[in-house]
Amino acid sequence: MEFLTIDGRSLHCAYRPGTGQPVVFSNSLGTDLRIWDGVAALLPADRPLLMIDKRGHGLSSSGPVTIAALAQDMAAAMDHFELTGAVGCGVSVGGLIIQSLAVQRPDLVASAVLCCTGLKIGDEATWGPRIKAARSSGIAPMRDAVMERWFSPGFRADRMAELEGYGNMLTRTEGEGYARVCEAIRDADLRADAAKITQPAVCIAGSDDMATPPALVQALAASLPDARYEEIPDCGHLPCIEAPQTVAEAILSL
């Protein structure tokens, strides 16, 4: 556990040093860096790993949020730990952040694993009610609906203790921090940047993902110059939790 001061705010990181190619991870909305634990455990011990709690999530301070700003936070953390040429691995909004980082700082991102994400995710109709609800009532009332989007029916039926734990992770996220990241997702449109993301990429979808359906991820893979598409059966929005082996294999394939 480490804390960096970036742009005047505290950024919580978990860093594992090593001598191999680095891997940097970027989380989804309403989660913290612990969602990558299962993937990290499957990677070789010599690979440096960096995980970050984005603004308003986990133990990081809140603040103004755009996808570009979140990518800049990641770049600053990578510069601090002297990491370059990494595999960038992101899920959902984390995938948007990795794409933005790949464009802003191609020296930092040599390749990418983009899970359950797209070039544009939703619009005002998608995000407006959720932003309003997060600010007026908090996150707890949306817990069950979010769990249905995050996880496959099989996970929700068979892994009840984990489901409860990840629901706790969601509801303990700061409401304002959650709302600000929702606004950043709503406003992000990376379609004009797709041709600039020339790094090799694996775009992973979950067959049961209700948040970013496979068609959205397929469109992302088709839009990038050097990308391949993979779909995990019986998996929801967070393959890093439901199928960490597949995510780890994608990282190691690049």
Buried (B, 14 or more C-beta within 10 A) or exposed (E): EEEBEBEEBBBBBBBBEBEEBBBBBBBBBBBBBBBBEBBBEBBEEEBBBBBBBBBBBBEBBBBEBBBBBBBBBBBBBBEBBEBEEBBBBBBBBBBBBBBBBBBBBBEBBBBBBBBBBBBBBBEEEEBBEBBEBBBEEBBEEBBEEBBBBBBBEEBBEEBEEBBEEBBEBBBEBBBBBBBBBBBBBBBBEBEEBBEBBBBBBBBBBBEBBBBBBBEBBBBBBEBBEEBEBBBBEEBBBBBBBBBBEBBBBBBBEB
